Amino acid sequence: MSMDERQTVGLGTMGIDDPPTIETAIDLGYRHLDTAQIYDNEAVVGQGIERSTLDRDELFVATKVWIDKLAPQNVEKSTAASLDRLGLEYADLLYVHRPRGDYDPAETLPAFDELRERGEIEHVGVSNFTVDQLETARDHLEAPIFANQVEYHPLYQPTDALADAQAHDSYLVAYSPLANGRAGDIPEVVEIAEKHDVTPQAVCLAWLTAKDNLIAIPKASSEAHLRANRDAADLTLDPEDHAAVDDIEREDEIFPE
């Protein structure tokens, strides 16, 4: 499947170590599952998928190649290992996790193209890329960049990356959309939450998912939080609410390079 408007909230799985949580998420309507080699839980995600009765083609599964596996031969080997752990014949989306380590756009990215041509992945993505790094990547890729995954929340707003996604009709996938547990400490967000009688976390997700070409992937483990995060996309904020969060003039990147 594709990431469409019905899937503006996916599941970030970093730190999830039990297959029942993945199964519960799928049962609750999550269709976009995001993992990575470095999370050491691809097998957990795969087991959760296996426990579910949903057809494989109803899911959008993404994983990421870590920085020490970005040499061409290691891209191929590590992706095969990822698919084995996931128990899948293909991944819907494969990311370059960070443009560091063994990353060389002229060498790494053609290996991603090759995986796509062989049907082992559906789409090519990058993560933690600046706009300049995206432009360089496009010079070395035959496939379009389907998504750039970046940290994005009220305290850190890489609007240039979002503008790039919108200009290229691709996706910006926002990780840590709840500011790594700090949503309730942001005065502007708390004020909006009180106004609408919702949680600060719901405000963060509603603010993000209203933006064109943006998908948020909050991590949640409990059924209550899984439900709340999915429901937050249905919350409609007022224009002045969006402006208030957009205008927060703080830069607090939780996961810098």
C-alpha angles and dihedrals in degrees: 000000000000130000101257138165091281090061102053089133118053131169123267105204104192106135096014107126105168126077094215090067090057091046091050091050091053091047089053092055105269109146102166113072119183123197138148141207091248092054088068091216106096088113090052091052090047092050090050090052090049091052090054121086092216118117114254093238090061091065132076108209122187131184135170137229111232122233096257092056099052098102106106097252091047093049089061096043096044093047090052088051091048092052090048091053091046091048090229135129092217142007119231091217133015120192135199093233097211133350091244141092111025093001113132111161093210091053106027102047098052086057088058089049089053092052089051093049089052092051096244090120131024099205140019120228140173131210133209092008124152119223090258091052090049091054091050091048092053089056090060101039129082091191119070116252100256097191144359113208115208141158107269129168138124092284094048119035117174093189092167090063090050091049089051092053091049092048092051096039091240132123133267108207112203118213123190088023090164092057092251094292096321098105092105091054096060108096096205092050093046091051092052091046091054090048092056096033092239135116124274087242090059090051092053093051095043090050092051101041092052088068117096116252093009127123123183123212109193118180117235133166107181122073090235093056092043090055094044094051092050092047093049091074088066092058114104116208124200119254090250089054091056091047092051092055093040089055097054101126100206131108113204110158108188097191108035123174 
